């Protein structure tokens, strides 16, 4: 708290100094333009003396305006408004005359009628400068929202329910250990206070880790969390043989299809189906209020397509536009400076951060954050029952700078400020709110597969198939969510022709990357190929992949065993035997066996599923994309996100261990809404629950409160 107070004092001091400097420059300009206004003796002064005179005059005028003006207003309360409006100009001119008279060097003079003009210009410039600087101040921004809230209440219709509402804030890509460490080190003081850190603070929240599915990425996790099913989502991108299409989770058309499939499989519209709002997400969750939702950001305009409504609503306010524009420019400069420093210091690992990336990063860390946070606060002030919002800032920066980098830590600080702002706005909402913070996955560090071995996964597959390999390995495209958000915001068409994921000929394999998870499909074979079929067609392919030092394990279908896991040195373990002998899955920790078995059951699982090497000692993986912080497969912190929930809600799980799978998290969030008397998701009673129908057992374990 002491650090926060000093930060506020420093911010206010800096703003005052900036206003003083601009006022001084304004005074110098006016002295050069107006004939009856001078800042020097008749005999002439040096430039330094003139500058000191201007600085003193501007400072004295500012102090007099701040101290004397409120007293004058009180004395003139009985004066008619029209007369008071005219007196303002003359009183300001009088204050300027006094400010120049107070100069001990007795320099400077102005005619009374000119003093009125100078004072008016000085006041306008000082006011505009102060307003421009204040738009980036959270306290000023919050006070403005309170005024809007009071105005909205006076115009409101029926009162809001007394039952608490629930706000779910997803910190995209922030792992459990990253959040706990940031709170312990003071990077996230709001989270630390919620967990009871520091003297005199009682915990209000509990911190619980949970385990992702094999596909540890936003598409699979958020679909399961919001819609109760992520069945048949094997990766971030995959090839579907029946439609001959590549599905990409952050592509609007694919997101719409996935959302429709999930609703049909789960038997309900989603977590937010009743009085809910979805902000900045890939999927709607069945919410009636949607903004910046990718699944509705289709190319064709329609009344239902409101994906960009949040941007229009936010930037229609000039104060918001100025606030975000200044922060956007500052963030672009910050990224250019940070990337230049990393390049000069020859930091390793490192990926390219040039081109449009500084703009994409600024969009994710500033524009989308500001728009989403403002939308959430608007939902709270409107009294909505359930709100789910995704903040992608950390995920985007950690991909390119690393999950433990200083760049990523600065983003965590700003995310914590956003949490504090939302918490403070909740105090002025028309109903109480419970704030639940969660993440969809973590991130695992490590250099890229291409950087370590000089070739991509696609090159390795082509070599195993006996196909020509390019002399120079090409970069694998990154699939970060922020890029899709930029395309949707600017309404840039999707790549329908010249798809980079399509093979040149149907006989060639389709090789796709999702973080450290790779997928290999043969498009000319209509069914999922077996190990025996692959060996007959390309005898060297599976041994080449399984024995490569950058590959952890493979999953393929088998005619004899149904499915087998392949590893180095000829390891071949049937899925049914993994409980007794996990083999190459052993380094990937608890839950890996169940996750692999579940993915094997999906209709659109690739012919060959490839998971990269993982070092349990340092948590590193090798990304098949150009990312030094990655997620999408098994290994390390990417598979261990968190739930930060109020103690007023029931514990996330019973005895037995961490919640496993995004579908299980959906059940937990749905239970919390019911405990808050919120919307109950309608479920088809003829269909078993999501947890009961899961292809792998879901533990009901108790997770110790990390704040205790």
Secondary structure as UniProt FT lines:
FT   HELIX           2..33
FT   TURN            35..36
FT   STRAND          37..38
FT   TURN            42..43
FT   HELIX           47..75
FT   TURN            76..78
FT   HELIX           81..101
FT   TURN            104..105
FT   STRAND          109..110
FT   HELIX           112..134
FT   TURN            135..136
FT   HELIX           138..155
FT   STRAND          165..171
FT   TURN            172..173
FT   HELIX           176..184
FT   TURN            185..186
FT   HELIX           189..194
FT   TURN            195..196
FT   TURN            199..200
FT   STRAND          205..211
FT   HELIX           218..227
FT   TURN            231..232
FT   STRAND          237..240
FT   TURN            241..244
FT   STRAND          245..248
FT   TURN            249..250
FT   HELIX           252..266
FT   TURN            271..275
FT   STRAND          276..279
FT   TURN            285..286
FT   STRAND          289..291
FT   HELIX           294..296
FT   TURN            303..304
FT   TURN            307..308
FT   HELIX           309..315
FT   HELIX           318..344
FT   TURN            345..346
FT   TURN            355..356
FT   HELIX           357..362
FT   HELIX           363..367
FT   HELIX           368..382
FT   STRAND          386..391
FT   HELIX           393..401
FT   TURN            403..404
FT   HELIX           406..426
FT   TURN            427..428
FT   STRAND          433..438
FT   STRAND          444..445
FT   HELIX           449..453
FT   HELIX           457..464
FT   TURN            465..466
FT   HELIX           481..489
FT   TURN            490..491
FT   TURN            500..501
FT   TURN            506..507
FT   STRAND          509..514
FT   TURN            515..516
FT   STRAND          517..522
FT   TURN            523..524
FT   HELIX           531..537
FT   TURN            539..540
FT   HELIX           541..546
FT   TURN            549..550
FT   STRAND          551..558
FT   TURN            559..561
FT   STRAND          562..566
FT   HELIX           568..570
FT   STRAND          572..574
FT   HELIX           575..577
FT   TURN            578..580
FT   HELIX           583..588
FT   TURN            590..591
FT   HELIX           592..600
FT   TURN            603..604
FT   STRAND          608..612
FT   STRAND          614..615
FT   TURN            616..619
FT   STRAND          620..621
FT   STRAND          629..630
FT   HELIX           636..639
FT   STRAND          640..646
FT   TURN            647..648
FT   TURN            655..656
FT   STRAND          659..660
FT   HELIX           662..675
FT   TURN            676..677
FT   TURN            685..686
FT   TURN            690..693
FT   TURN            706..707
//
